[in-house]
Amino acid sequence: MSQEAAPEQAVDIPAQGGRPKGLLQQMEELMAALNADLSQLDADLQSAPRTSAEGTPGG
């Protein structure tokens, strides 16, 4: 995955209290956000109407 695909959130923003977040905490938050995004994408794809593979690229 390229750097361009990174989330909009900057990972070097200090946590509440002015202290920088630990790397583990940053990774856990990013993984939770990624999991939520993937779950939403899966739900969107499951609810999308099925179409024929004809006329689609690679189909």
C-alpha positions as CSV (number, residue, x, y, z in Angstrom):
1,M,0.0,0.0,0.0
2,S,1.3,3.4,-0.8
3,Q,1.7,6.5,1.4
4,E,-1.1,8.2,-0.6
5,A,-3.6,5.7,0.8
6,A,-2.9,6.7,4.4
7,P,-5.8,8.0,6.4
8,E,-6.3,11.7,6.8
9,Q,-5.4,11.5,10.5
10,A,-1.9,12.5,11.5
11,V,-0.3,10.0,13.9
12,D,2.0,12.5,15.5
13,I,-0.8,14.6,17.2
14,P,-0.3,14.6,20.9
15,A,-2.8,12.8,23.1
16,Q,-4.9,14.5,25.7
17,G,-2.6,15.9,28.4
18,G,0.0,17.0,25.8
19,R,1.9,13.8,25.8
20,P,2.6,12.0,22.5
21,K,0.7,8.8,22.0
22,G,2.6,5.5,22.2
23,L,3.2,3.6,19.0
24,L,1.0,0.7,20.2
25,Q,-1.9,3.0,21.0
26,Q,-1.6,4.7,17.6
27,M,-1.6,1.3,15.9
28,E,-4.6,0.1,17.9
29,E,-6.6,3.2,17.0
30,L,-5.6,2.9,13.3
31,M,-6.5,-0.8,13.2
32,A,-9.9,0.0,14.9
33,A,-10.6,2.7,12.3
34,L,-9.6,0.3,9.5
35,N,-11.8,-2.5,10.8
36,A,-14.7,-0.1,11.1
37,D,-14.1,1.1,7.5
38,L,-13.9,-2.5,6.2
39,S,-17.1,-3.5,8.1
40,Q,-18.9,-0.5,6.5
41,L,-17.6,-1.4,3.1
42,D,-18.6,-5.0,3.5
43,A,-22.1,-3.9,4.5
44,D,-22.3,-1.5,1.6
45,L,-21.3,-4.3,-0.8
46,Q,-23.7,-6.8,0.7
47,S,-26.6,-4.4,0.3
48,A,-25.6,-3.3,-3.3
49,P,-27.8,-4.7,-6.1
50,R,-26.2,-7.6,-7.9
51,T,-25.3,-6.8,-11.5
52,S,-24.2,-9.0,-14.4
53,A,-20.4,-9.4,-14.8
54,E,-20.9,-8.5,-18.5
55,G,-19.7,-5.1,-19.4
56,T,-17.6,-4.7,-16.3
57,P,-13.8,-4.5,-16.6
58,G,-12.2,-7.9,-16.0
59,G,-15.6,-9.6,-16.3
